Amino acid sequence: MKKIFITLFLIVSITVSSQEKKENFIRKIEDTHKKVDFLNKKYLSYDISIQFGGKDYMKGTIMQETGGGKIKIIKESGAVIIFDGTNVYGKGITTKAKAGARFDIFTWSYFLGLPYKLKDSGTVWSEFKKNTWGGNDLDTGKLAFESGTGDAPDDWYIIYKTKDHVLEGAAYIVSFGKGKEAAEKEPHAVKYNSYKTIEGIPFSTNWTFHLWTIEQGYTDQIGEVSLSNIKFLDNIDFKIPEGSEIINAPK
């Protein structure tokens, strides 16, 4: 009986310790990035320019609810993508580009909102330890998702934060459209640079994308995102444009 009690005590202690690490890790990032202030705003708008492989991928404006939910992209080409909280709609999107449009509506807004989404429903945390990033050892935690969470529940992120609890970057896989096994053969990383304060809230205005390994951290650069004209708004029109069609998730 004594051995059973000691074993149970150790299990409970480990569980509590892990929970404390999780809460402390997340809370410090949220506090540094002013989560409460951010969520007290209603809408956010920003211009975005994306390049990958040395080529322009997308330019346009993204508008979103700060608390998640509705998202809208107006591309420089005039194409529109809207997530109304339930479905994704597109206007001016070719059949070939539909999968990419659904990827875009969720991906870029998620990268921007990452400091505020660490405790979203369906998140699962583990592996709190130090890992190499740019020649430094930073505190990290692994973020995964419960089955059925979003379009790509097999995705995972390793979140890196500085000693000042600034979100420095994240390693990740993109299983959307190809599955976890294929995605894990080529993990990538996003590095957040050039923070700028807007109404007291810090935003990274330059994200570089890299190849990544757990041993080295981020390595060769493969892409870049620039943000400008970041502003909070009281009203955004999320009305679905006439002639739009639903863009469903890939099966």
Secondary structure as the mmCIF struct_conf table of DSSP 4:
data_model
#
loop_
_struct_conf.conf_type_id
_struct_conf.id
_struct_conf.beg_label_comp_id
_struct_conf.beg_label_asym_id
_struct_conf.beg_label_seq_id
_struct_conf.end_label_comp_id
_struct_conf.end_label_asym_id
_struct_conf.end_label_seq_id
HELX_RH_AL_P HELX_RH_AL_P1 LYS A 2 THR A 32
TURN_TY1_P TURN_TY1_P1 HIS A 33 LYS A 34
HELX_RH_AL_P HELX_RH_AL_P2 LYS A 35 ASN A 40
BEND BEND1 LYS A 41 LYS A 41
STRN STRN1 TYR A 43 PHE A 52
TURN_TY1_P TURN_TY1_P2 GLY A 53 GLY A 54
STRN STRN2 LYS A 55 GLU A 65
TURN_TY1_P TURN_TY1_P3 THR A 66 GLY A 67
BEND BEND2 GLY A 68 GLY A 69
STRN STRN3 ILE A 71 LYS A 75
TURN_TY1_P TURN_TY1_P4 GLU A 76 SER A 77
BEND BEND3 GLY A 78 GLY A 78
STRN STRN4 VAL A 80 PHE A 83
BEND BEND4 GLY A 85 THR A 86
STRN STRN5 VAL A 88 LYS A 91
BEND BEND5 GLY A 92 GLY A 92
HELX_RH_3T_P HELX_RH_3T_P1 THR A 95 ALA A 97
HELX_RH_AL_P HELX_RH_AL_P3 LYS A 98 GLY A 113
HELX_RH_3T_P HELX_RH_3T_P2 LEU A 114 TYR A 116
TURN_TY1_P TURN_TY1_P5 LEU A 118 LYS A 119
TURN_TY1_P TURN_TY1_P6 SER A 121 GLY A 122
STRN STRN6 THR A 123 TRP A 133
TURN_TY1_P TURN_TY1_P7 GLY A 134 GLY A 135
STRN STRN7 ASN A 136 PHE A 145
TURN_TY1_P TURN_TY1_P8 SER A 147 GLY A 148
BEND BEND6 THR A 149 ASP A 151
TURN_TY1_P TURN_TY1_P9 PRO A 153 ASP A 154
STRN STRN8 TYR A 157 LYS A 161
TURN_TY1_P TURN_TY1_P10 LYS A 163 ASP A 164
STRN STRN9 LEU A 167 TYR A 172
TURN_TY1_P TURN_TY1_P11 PHE A 176 LYS A 178
HELX_RH_AL_P HELX_RH_AL_P4 LYS A 180 ALA A 183
TURN_TY1_P TURN_TY1_P12 GLU A 184 LYS A 185
BEND BEND7 GLU A 186 GLU A 186
STRN STRN10 HIS A 188 ILE A 198
TURN_TY1_P TURN_TY1_P13 GLU A 199 GLY A 200
STRN STRN11 ILE A 201 THR A 213
TURN_TY1_P TURN_TY1_P14 ILE A 214 GLN A 216
STRN STRN12 GLY A 217 LEU A 233
BEND BEND8 ASP A 234 ASP A 234
HELX_LH_PP_P HELX_LH_PP_P1 LYS A 239 PRO A 241
TURN_TY1_P TURN_TY1_P15 GLU A 242 GLY A 243
STRN STRN13 GLU A 245 ILE A 246
HELX_LH_PP_P HELX_LH_PP_P2 ASN A 248 PRO A 250
#
